[in-house]
Amino acid sequence: MSKLVEINFDGIVGPSHNYAGLSLGNLAATKNAGATSYPRAAALQGVAKMRGNMAMGLAQGFLLPLPRPDTGWLEELAADPDTDPALVAGAWSASSMWTANAATVSPAPDTADGKCHLTVANLVTMPHRSHEWRDTLAQLQLAFADSEHFAVHGPVPPCFGDEGAANHMRFAGRHGEPGLEVFVYGRPGGRFPARQHEQASRIVARKHGLDPARVLFVEQNPEAIEAGAFHNDVVAVANEGVLFTHELAFADPRGTYDTIIARCPGTQVVEVPADRVSLDDAITSYLFNAQLLTPPSGEMTLVVPEECRDNSNVWNWLQDMLAGNGPIRHVNVVDVRQSMANGGGPACLRLRVVADPATVDPRFMLDEAKADRLEAVIVQYWPETIDPAQIGDAELAATVRTARSKLLEALGIDELA
C-alpha cells in the first residue's frame, strides 16, 4: 500500500547563478542587478537547507539545473549578442532553481483518476523564464515516470500566464487525505505584471480532474502585487490545516478565509496584521516565502530566511506568535542569502509533491550520502563568483556546461545530458 507524504523537491542552484536583474516586479532582483554573485556559495546554501529538512525526518528530493547558456533559444530569437544583452542574459539565467515555479501539483487524493498530476508552468510573462518549460518538462517526466501514480502535463497555452505552485495552496487535515486546492490569480493593469492568469489556473484545475466543489479561485490583492509580491507565496503559505498569511495578501481576505474554512473545516488562519508587519517588511524579509512543514513530530515548523531575524518587526512578531498557543510551534532560520538577493526565499526553492517516495525515480531523492556527492561536485566545479559583465563569455560558458555535466555524471542521470 502506498504511503503518501509531502516531498519537497528543491532546485539545485545552477552554476550560472547571476544578478542580471531581469525580473520586473521582483524588487530584490532589480535592486541587486549588476552585483557579483557567488554560485558556489548559493548552491551550498541550498544543499544545507535540504539537509535541514532531512534532519527533521522529512522526505527530500531535488531538481537539477537546466542546460545553460541556452544557445538554442538565442538562435530561435536571432539574437545579436552585441545589441541584445538582455536576451543573452536570459539565456544564462539560473532561475529554474526556484522550483516553486516548475509546475502545479495536485496529489492523488484530489484527482478523478487517483494519480498525482503535475502541469509544467509556461512562465511566459518573463522572457528569461519563458524557455524553461521544455527542459523542466523533460525532468518532471523522468522523475515522475511511473504512469501508474503520476500524470505529467505540458504547459497551459502561452496566451495565459502560469507560474506554477507559487500561486497554489492546498488544505487538508493530512497531506494524504483529500484536500481543497486554492488557486490565486492577479488582475492585469497595474505597475507590475500580474503573472498568474485566472484562466491559466482554471485550465490546470480541469487538466488535473479536480472536483469543482473542492477548488477555489481567489484574487491576489493588487496592493500586494504593487508592493512587490509578484507571486502569492511572497505573502501567504499554507500547510495541511493552516493558512499563514499577511492581512493584505488577498483582495477579499475575510471572504477568502470564510470560504476556505467552510470547504475545509478545521482550518486555522494565522493572519499577520499590517500594523505589526508592513507589506514592505514582509516582502524584504520574505516572512511568508517560508516553508511551512509538518515533521514526523507533528509540531508544525516554519523555515524562514536569515532576513527575518534581521528585521525587528518581523522577528518580534514571530516571537509573539511562538509565545502563544497557535498551530505553528517552531521557527527555523536558514541562510539562503544568495537566493534572497535574486528574489527567492526558502519557499521559492522548493516544489511540494505529495506522493509515495518509492514511486519517484530514486535518483531524484536525497539522502546524506548523495548530499555529500552534490557538495563535492559543487565545490570542485561551480564558479566561485560571476560578475554580470562575464555573461556571454565563452570560457565561463564552458565552465558552466562542465559543472552541470559533472553533476549529471555523479548522479547517474544521463538522460538529461
C-alpha positions as CSV (number, residue, x, y, z in Angstrom):
1,M,0.0,0.0,0.0
2,S,1.4,3.4,-1.0
3,K,2.4,5.8,1.7
4,L,1.6,9.4,0.7
5,V,3.8,12.1,2.3
6,E,4.9,15.5,1.3
7,I,8.2,15.6,-0.6
8,N,10.0,18.9,-1.1
9,F,11.9,19.0,-4.3
10,D,14.5,21.8,-4.0
11,G,16.2,23.2,-7.0
12,I,20.0,22.9,-7.0
13,V,21.3,26.4,-7.7
14,G,22.9,26.3,-11.1
15,P,26.5,27.2,-11.9
16,S,25.4,30.3,-14.0
17,H,23.6,31.9,-11.0
18,N,24.0,35.7,-11.5
19,Y,22.4,39.0,-10.8
20,A,21.3,40.4,-14.2
21,G,18.1,41.9,-12.8
22,L,15.7,40.5,-15.4
23,S,12.6,40.1,-13.3
24,L,10.3,43.2,-13.4
25,G,8.3,43.4,-10.2
26,N,10.8,41.3,-8.2
27,L,12.3,44.2,-6.1
28,A,15.2,42.2,-4.8
29,A,16.3,41.1,-8.2
30,T,16.1,44.6,-9.7
31,K,17.8,46.2,-6.6
32,N,20.8,43.9,-6.8
33,A,21.2,44.0,-10.6
34,G,24.8,44.3,-11.5
35,A,26.2,42.8,-8.3
36,T,28.7,40.0,-8.2
37,S,27.0,36.6,-7.5
38,Y,28.5,33.6,-5.7
39,P,27.2,30.5,-7.5
40,R,29.2,28.0,-5.4
41,A,28.0,29.5,-2.1
42,A,24.5,29.7,-3.4
43,A,24.4,26.0,-4.3
44,L,25.9,25.0,-1.0
45,Q,23.4,27.1,0.9
46,G,20.6,25.2,-0.9
47,V,22.1,21.8,-0.1
48,A,22.4,22.9,3.6
49,K,18.7,23.8,3.6
50,M,17.8,20.4,2.2
51,R,19.9,18.7,4.9
52,G,17.9,20.7,7.5
53,N,14.7,19.2,6.2
54,M,16.1,15.7,6.3
55,A,17.3,16.3,9.8
56,M,13.6,16.9,10.8
57,G,12.8,13.5,9.3
58,L,11.2,14.8,6.1
59,A,11.4,13.3,2.7
60,Q,13.6,15.5,0.4
61,G,14.1,15.5,-3.3
62,F,15.8,17.8,-5.8
63,L,15.6,19.0,-9.3
64,L,18.6,19.8,-11.5
65,P,19.9,23.0,-13.1
66,L,18.8,23.4,-16.7
67,P,21.3,23.5,-19.6
68,R,22.8,27.0,-19.7
69,P,23.5,29.0,-21.7
70,D,20.5,28.1,-23.8
71,T,22.0,28.9,-27.2
72,G,19.1,27.2,-29.0
73,W,16.8,29.8,-27.5
74,L,19.0,32.6,-28.7
75,E,19.1,31.1,-32.2
76,E,15.3,31.0,-32.2
77,L,15.3,34.7,-31.4
78,A,18.0,35.5,-33.9
79,A,19.6,37.4,-31.0
80,D,22.6,39.6,-31.6
81,P,25.0,39.4,-28.6
82,D,26.2,43.0,-29.3
83,T,22.7,44.6,-29.4
84,D,20.6,42.2,-27.3
85,P,22.4,41.9,-23.9
86,A,19.2,41.2,-22.0
87,L,18.4,38.2,-24.3
88,V,21.9,36.9,-23.8
89,A,21.5,37.3,-20.0
90,G,18.1,35.5,-20.3
91,A,19.8,32.5,-22.0
92,W,22.2,32.3,-19.0
93,S,19.6,32.6,-16.2
94,A,19.7,30.1,-13.4
95,S,16.1,31.0,-12.3
96,S,15.0,27.4,-12.6
97,M,16.5,27.0,-9.2
98,W,13.1,28.3,-7.9
99,T,11.2,25.1,-8.4
100,A,8.0,26.5,-6.8
101,N,7.6,27.8,-10.4
102,A,8.3,24.5,-12.1
103,A,4.8,23.1,-12.0
104,T,1.4,23.0,-10.3
105,V,0.9,19.7,-8.4
106,S,-2.4,18.0,-7.4
107,P,-2.0,15.0,-5.2
108,A,-3.7,11.7,-6.0
109,P,-6.5,12.1,-3.3
110,D,-7.8,15.2,-5.1
111,T,-7.9,13.9,-8.7
112,A,-10.5,12.0,-10.6
113,D,-8.2,9.2,-11.7
114,G,-6.3,8.8,-8.4
115,K,-3.0,9.9,-9.8
116,C,-0.7,12.8,-8.8
117,H,-0.9,15.3,-11.6
118,L,1.8,17.9,-12.5
119,T,1.4,20.6,-15.1
120,V,4.7,22.3,-16.1
121,A,4.4,26.1,-15.8
122,N,4.8,28.2,-19.0
123,L,6.3,31.2,-17.3
124,V,5.5,33.4,-20.3
125,T,5.4,36.7,-18.5
126,M,9.2,37.0,-18.1
127,P,11.3,36.2,-21.3
128,H,14.2,34.9,-19.3
129,R,12.0,32.2,-17.8
130,S,9.7,31.5,-20.8
131,H,12.1,28.9,-22.3
132,E,12.5,26.9,-19.1
133,W,9.4,24.7,-19.6
134,R,10.8,22.3,-22.2
135,D,13.8,21.2,-20.1
136,T,11.7,21.3,-16.9
137,L,9.1,19.1,-18.5
138,A,11.7,16.5,-19.5
139,Q,13.0,16.4,-16.0
140,L,9.5,16.0,-14.5
141,Q,8.7,13.2,-17.0
142,L,11.9,11.4,-15.8
143,A,11.5,11.9,-12.1
144,F,7.7,11.1,-12.2
145,A,7.8,8.5,-14.9
146,D,5.7,5.9,-13.0
147,S,2.5,6.3,-15.0
148,E,0.5,4.2,-12.5
149,H,1.0,7.0,-10.0
150,F,1.7,10.2,-11.9
151,A,0.4,12.2,-14.9
152,V,2.7,14.9,-16.2
153,H,1.2,17.5,-18.5
154,G,2.6,20.1,-20.9
155,P,2.1,23.8,-20.3
156,V,-1.0,25.9,-20.5
157,P,-1.2,27.7,-23.8
158,P,1.0,30.8,-23.7
159,C,-1.9,33.3,-24.1
160,F,-2.4,32.6,-20.4
161,G,0.4,33.2,-18.0
162,D,1.1,30.3,-15.5
163,E,3.7,30.5,-12.8
164,G,3.1,27.2,-11.1
165,A,2.9,26.3,-7.4
166,A,3.9,29.7,-6.2
167,N,0.3,30.7,-6.7
168,H,-1.3,27.5,-5.5
169,M,-2.2,26.4,-1.9
170,R,-3.7,23.2,-0.6
171,F,-5.6,22.5,2.6
172,A,-6.2,19.1,4.1
173,G,-6.3,17.5,7.6
174,R,-3.3,15.5,6.5
175,H,-1.3,15.5,3.3
176,G,-2.5,12.1,2.2
177,E,-6.2,13.0,2.6
178,P,-8.5,14.7,0.0
179,G,-8.0,18.4,0.1
180,L,-9.1,21.8,-1.0
181,E,-6.9,23.3,-3.7
182,V,-6.8,27.1,-3.8
183,F,-5.5,28.9,-7.0
184,V,-4.5,32.6,-6.6
185,Y,-4.5,34.8,-9.6
186,G,-3.8,38.5,-10.3
187,R,-5.6,41.1,-12.3
188,P,-3.6,42.9,-15.1
189,G,-3.2,46.6,-15.4
190,G,-1.0,47.6,-12.5
191,R,2.5,48.9,-12.4
192,F,3.9,45.4,-12.2
193,P,2.6,42.5,-14.3
194,A,0.1,40.0,-12.7
195,R,1.9,36.8,-13.6
196,Q,-0.8,34.3,-12.8
197,H,-3.8,34.5,-15.0
198,E,-7.2,33.2,-13.7
199,Q,-7.8,31.2,-16.9
200,A,-4.5,29.5,-16.6
201,S,-5.4,28.3,-13.1
202,R,-8.8,27.1,-14.3
203,I,-7.2,25.2,-17.2
204,V,-4.8,23.5,-14.7
205,A,-7.7,22.5,-12.4
206,R,-9.6,21.0,-15.4
207,K,-6.5,19.1,-16.6
208,H,-6.0,17.6,-13.2
209,G,-9.5,16.4,-12.9
210,L,-10.3,18.3,-9.7
211,D,-13.8,18.3,-8.2
212,P,-15.1,21.8,-8.7
213,A,-16.6,21.7,-5.1
214,R,-13.0,21.3,-3.8
215,V,-11.4,24.0,-5.8
216,L,-11.3,27.8,-5.0
217,F,-10.1,30.6,-7.3
218,V,-9.0,33.7,-5.3
219,E,-7.8,37.1,-6.4
220,Q,-4.5,38.3,-5.0
221,N,-4.6,41.8,-3.5
222,P,-3.4,44.3,-6.2
223,E,-1.8,46.3,-3.4
224,A,0.4,43.3,-2.6
225,I,1.5,43.0,-6.3
226,E,2.3,46.7,-6.5
227,A,4.4,46.4,-3.3
228,G,6.5,43.6,-4.9
229,A,4.6,40.4,-4.1
230,F,5.0,39.1,-7.6
231,H,3.7,35.6,-6.5
232,N,1.2,34.8,-3.9
233,D,3.8,32.8,-1.9
234,V,5.5,36.1,-1.1
235,V,2.5,37.0,1.2
236,A,0.9,33.7,2.1
237,V,1.7,30.0,2.6
238,A,-0.5,27.0,3.6
239,N,0.2,23.6,5.1
240,E,-2.3,20.9,5.9
241,G,-5.0,22.8,8.0
242,V,-3.1,26.1,8.5
243,L,-3.0,29.3,6.4
244,F,-0.2,31.6,7.4
245,T,-0.9,34.9,5.6
246,H,-0.4,38.7,5.6
247,E,-3.5,40.7,6.2
248,L,-3.2,42.3,2.8
249,A,-2.5,39.1,0.8
250,F,-5.9,38.7,-0.8
251,A,-8.4,41.1,-2.5
252,D,-11.1,39.8,-0.2
253,P,-9.4,38.4,2.9
254,R,-12.4,37.8,5.1
255,G,-14.4,36.1,2.2
256,T,-11.3,34.0,1.4
257,Y,-10.8,32.8,4.9
258,D,-14.5,32.0,5.4
259,T,-14.8,30.0,2.2
260,I,-11.6,28.0,2.9
261,I,-12.9,27.2,6.4
262,A,-16.4,26.3,5.1
263,R,-14.9,23.9,2.5
264,C,-12.1,22.6,4.7
265,P,-13.5,22.6,8.2
266,G,-10.9,22.9,11.0
267,T,-8.6,25.1,9.0
268,Q,-6.8,27.7,11.2
269,V,-5.8,31.1,9.9
270,V,-2.7,32.8,11.3
271,E,-3.0,36.3,10.0
272,V,-0.2,38.8,10.4
273,P,-1.6,42.3,10.8
274,A,-0.2,45.1,8.6
275,D,0.2,47.4,11.6
276,R,2.7,44.9,13.1
277,V,4.4,43.8,9.8
278,S,4.0,46.0,6.8
279,L,3.9,44.7,3.3
280,D,7.4,46.2,2.8
281,D,8.7,44.3,5.9
282,A,7.0,41.1,4.6
283,I,8.5,41.4,1.2
284,T,12.0,42.4,2.1
285,S,12.3,39.7,4.8
286,Y,10.3,37.0,2.9
287,L,8.5,36.1,6.0
288,F,5.8,34.3,4.1
289,N,8.1,32.9,1.4
290,A,8.9,30.3,4.1
291,Q,8.5,26.5,4.2
292,L,5.6,25.6,6.5
293,L,6.2,21.9,7.3
294,T,4.8,19.1,9.4
295,P,7.7,16.9,10.5
296,P,7.1,13.4,12.0
297,S,6.9,15.0,15.4
298,G,3.7,16.7,14.3
299,E,4.8,20.1,15.6
300,M,4.4,22.4,12.6
301,T,7.6,24.3,11.8
302,L,8.2,27.5,9.8
303,V,11.5,27.7,8.0
304,V,12.4,31.3,7.4
305,P,15.4,33.1,5.9
306,E,18.0,34.9,8.0
307,E,16.5,38.2,6.8
308,C,13.5,37.6,9.1
309,R,15.8,37.7,12.1
310,D,17.4,40.8,10.7
311,N,14.1,42.7,10.6
312,S,13.0,43.6,14.2
313,N,9.3,44.0,13.3
314,V,9.2,40.5,11.7
315,W,11.3,38.8,14.4
316,N,9.3,40.4,17.3
317,W,6.0,39.2,15.7
318,L,7.4,35.7,15.3
319,Q,8.4,35.6,18.9
320,D,5.0,36.7,20.0
321,M,3.5,34.0,17.8
322,L,5.6,31.3,19.3
323,A,4.7,32.5,22.8
324,G,1.0,32.0,22.0
325,N,-0.8,28.7,21.6
326,G,-1.1,28.7,17.8
327,P,-0.6,25.9,15.4
328,I,2.9,26.9,14.3
329,R,5.2,25.7,17.1
330,H,8.8,26.2,15.8
331,V,10.7,28.7,13.7
332,N,13.9,27.5,12.0
333,V,16.2,30.0,10.4
334,V,18.2,29.2,7.2
335,D,20.9,31.1,5.3
336,V,19.8,31.4,1.6
337,R,21.2,34.9,1.2
338,Q,22.4,34.3,-2.4
339,S,18.9,33.2,-3.5
340,M,17.3,36.0,-1.5
341,A,19.4,38.6,-3.2
342,N,17.9,37.5,-6.5
343,G,14.4,37.5,-5.1
344,G,13.8,33.9,-4.0
345,G,13.4,32.6,-0.4
346,P,13.1,29.1,1.1
347,A,9.6,28.5,-0.5
348,C,10.8,29.6,-3.9
349,L,13.5,26.9,-3.8
350,R,11.1,24.0,-3.5
351,L,8.2,22.2,-5.2
352,R,5.9,20.3,-2.9
353,V,4.7,16.9,-4.2
354,V,2.5,14.6,-2.1
355,A,3.4,11.1,-3.2
356,D,4.9,7.8,-2.0
357,P,8.7,8.4,-2.3
358,A,9.0,4.8,-3.5
359,T,7.2,5.8,-6.7
360,V,9.7,8.6,-7.6
361,D,12.8,7.9,-9.6
362,P,15.3,7.3,-6.7
363,R,17.9,9.4,-8.5
364,F,15.9,12.5,-7.6
365,M,15.6,11.6,-3.9
366,L,18.2,12.9,-1.5
367,D,20.0,11.2,1.4
368,E,23.1,12.2,3.3
369,A,25.5,10.3,1.1
370,K,24.0,11.9,-2.0
371,A,24.2,15.3,-0.4
372,D,27.9,14.7,0.2
373,R,28.2,13.9,-3.5
374,L,26.4,17.1,-4.5
375,E,28.6,19.2,-2.3
376,A,31.7,17.7,-3.7
377,V,30.8,18.4,-7.3
378,I,29.7,22.0,-6.4
379,V,32.9,22.7,-4.5
380,Q,35.0,21.4,-7.4
381,Y,33.2,22.7,-10.4
382,W,30.8,25.6,-9.6
383,P,32.3,29.1,-10.3
384,E,33.1,31.0,-7.1
385,T,31.9,34.3,-8.5
386,I,30.2,35.7,-11.6
387,D,30.2,39.3,-12.5
388,P,27.3,40.3,-14.9
389,A,29.9,41.6,-17.3
390,Q,31.1,38.0,-17.7
391,I,27.7,36.9,-19.1
392,G,28.3,35.8,-22.7
393,D,32.0,34.9,-22.1
394,A,32.9,31.7,-23.9
395,E,35.3,30.4,-21.2
396,L,32.7,30.9,-18.5
397,A,30.1,29.2,-20.7
398,A,32.4,26.1,-20.9
399,T,32.9,26.1,-17.1
400,V,29.1,26.2,-16.6
401,R,28.5,23.4,-19.0
402,T,31.2,21.3,-17.5
403,A,29.8,21.8,-14.0
404,R,26.4,20.6,-15.0
405,S,27.7,17.6,-16.8
406,K,29.8,16.6,-13.8
407,L,26.7,16.8,-11.7
408,L,24.7,14.6,-14.0
409,E,27.6,12.1,-14.1
410,A,27.8,12.0,-10.3
411,L,24.0,11.3,-10.1
412,G,23.8,8.9,-13.0
413,I,21.2,10.9,-14.8
414,D,22.5,10.5,-18.3
415,E,19.1,11.1,-20.0
416,L,19.3,14.9,-19.3
417,A,22.8,15.4,-20.6
